[in-house]
Amino acid sequence: MNNINKIFNKSFNDLSFLLENTEKQKFIFVFDFDLTLTFISSDGIKIDSDYIDLFGNNNKLIQLKEIMEKIINNGYIIYINTRGVISDIKHILTNVGLESMIKEIKGSKNIDNINIPLSNQEINLYNLYNINNINILWAVKKVIYLNQIKEQENILNNNILFFDDSLLNINTAKLNGYNNSFLIGSNDSGLYGLDYLLIKLEQILELL
């Protein structure tokens, strides 16, 4: 991993906010699930699977566990912000030994929520009556979840580190003040999902 770090994102341009911090702060790590915490999508995964394939292989899963342990041992907190069904994500995390490291999963309460992410109250509040694009609606919903986490943890926007594989979700988060949002995956690096995330998190933890 260290050798890859030398050639990957060497400038740390998107981590300058950490270099500027001289005092220990409370950071909240917020992860999308599919193709961010995982190597492949969980869509269609068999219920009796051991779920290791989701993370590529057991070695990658072990690396993820070790990095999450470092995050927690540093006194930081982990949330998941996903369009997936909460019970399904919790089931997967429990089976691979990660569930205890997650404070809360923000996501769909049932399958219907995947296609109807916003309540009528939220649609009215954000004036989204004419928006039918599900990806746009979910980008807004993920910001709503980030707002909830900020209030729950009583922190500033910049103390939330948000990781997602969707450029739309990342840009929407940044437009709403969550500047420390990181797109997971890069055509330049050739790395996606968990492969990319592991390197990014190692970089961040070196600076904290």
Rosetta blueprint (number, residue, H / E / L):
1 M L
2 N H
3 N H
4 I H
5 N H
6 K H
7 I H
8 F L
9 N L
10 K L
11 S L
12 F L
13 N H
14 D H
15 L H
16 S H
17 F H
18 L H
19 L H
20 E L
21 N L
22 T L
23 E L
24 K L
25 Q L
26 K L
27 F L
28 I E
29 F E
30 V E
31 F E
32 D L
33 F L
34 D L
35 L L
36 T L
37 L L
38 T L
39 F L
40 I L
41 S L
42 S L
43 D L
44 G L
45 I L
46 K L
47 I L
48 D L
49 S L
50 D L
51 Y L
52 I H
53 D H
54 L H
55 F H
56 G L
57 N L
58 N H
59 N H
60 K H
61 L H
62 I H
63 Q H
64 L H
65 K H
66 E H
67 I H
68 M H
69 E H
70 K H
71 I H
72 I H
73 N H
74 N L
75 G L
76 Y L
77 I E
78 I E
79 Y E
80 I E
81 N E
82 T E
83 R E
84 G E
85 V E
86 I H
87 S H
88 D H
89 I H
90 K H
91 H H
92 I H
93 L H
94 T H
95 N H
96 V L
97 G L
98 L L
99 E H
100 S H
101 M H
102 I L
103 K L
104 E E
105 I E
106 K E
107 G E
108 S E
109 K L
110 N L
111 I H
112 D H
113 N H
114 I H
115 N H
116 I L
117 P L
118 L L
119 S L
120 N H
121 Q H
122 E H
123 I H
124 N H
125 L H
126 Y L
127 N L
128 L L
129 Y L
130 N L
131 I L
132 N L
133 N L
134 I H
135 N H
136 I H
137 L H
138 W H
139 A H
140 V H
141 K H
142 K H
143 V H
144 I H
145 Y H
146 L H
147 N H
148 Q H
149 I H
150 K H
151 E H
152 Q H
153 E H
154 N L
155 I L
156 L L
157 N H
158 N H
159 N H
160 I E
161 L E
162 F E
163 F E
164 D E
165 D L
166 S L
167 L H
168 L H
169 N H
170 I H
171 N H
172 T H
173 A H
174 K H
175 L H
176 N L
177 G L
178 Y L
179 N L
180 N L
181 S E
182 F E
183 L E
184 I L
185 G E
186 S E
187 N L
188 D L
189 S L
190 G L
191 L E
192 Y E
193 G H
194 L H
195 D H
196 Y H
197 L H
198 L H
199 I H
200 K H
201 L H
202 E H
203 Q H
204 I H
205 L H
206 E H
207 L H
208 L L
